[in-house]
Amino acid sequence: MSNNIETLEPWQQLTQIVDNWVNPKPKSYGSLFIEDAEDGSGDGILTFPPEMVEELGWKEGDTLNLQASDNGTIIITKV
């Protein structure tokens, strides 16, 4: 992936952030990655591993909030 984040699509930028900040964490559910929505919007689709969803108690239809902190980490919380 390119090192110049400004030239990337938004979904690619988020993938790079996830790769740098989420995947290396000690507890691993496998790799998290973002795929292009392939609708020309620049949006991406983030799929969570089923075991992570189960452990966190998330269900289909839940609303999640993604927030980037000042230090560049992403905080995901259930609304």
N, C-alpha and C positions, 0 to 999 in steps of 0.2 A: 504494500500500500504506500502511496506517495507520502513524503515527509512534509509537503506543503499543504497543510490542511485547508487553506483558503481556496484551493483549486478543486477540492472534492465536493461531491454532492452532499447534501445534509445527512443522508443515511450513511454515507461513507465516513463522514466526520464522526458521527456517533459510534460507528463500528470501531473506529480507531480509538476513541475514548474508552469504549468497553474493553477492547483488547489491552489497553494500557492500565486500566484501573480496576476492572471487575475480574477478568479471567485470572490474574496472578494471585488473587486472594487465597489465604490458606484453605478455607473450606471450598471444595470444588464440586460443582454439579455437572461438570463437563463444560465445554465451551459455550459461551453465549455469543451469538453473532446476529447481525442485522442484515437482512436481505432487501434488495431493491424492491419496492412495491410494483415496479414495472408498469406504472400507469402514467409516467411522464411527470409526476408531481414532485419528484425528488424525495418523497417520503420513503421510509424504510419500515420493515416489519421485524420486531424483536420477538423471538420465540424463546420462552423459558423452558428449561428441562422439567418434565412432569414431577420428578422427585422434589425439586425446589418448590414448585407450586403447591404440592401436597404439604410439605413441611411448613410452609408459610401460611397455609390455610386459605390460599387464594382459590376462587371459583370462577368459572366462566361467567362473564358479565360484570365482574368486579371492576371498579375504576381505580387505576393506579396513577400516582403522581410521580413524575420524574423531575428531579431538581438537581441542578449542577451546583455544587458548593464552591466556595471561593478557592479551595485548593485543587479543584478540577475533578473531584470524585462525583459520582452520580449516586443520588439517594433515591431509592424507589420505595414508596410507601403506599399502602392501600388506603383509599379515601373512605 
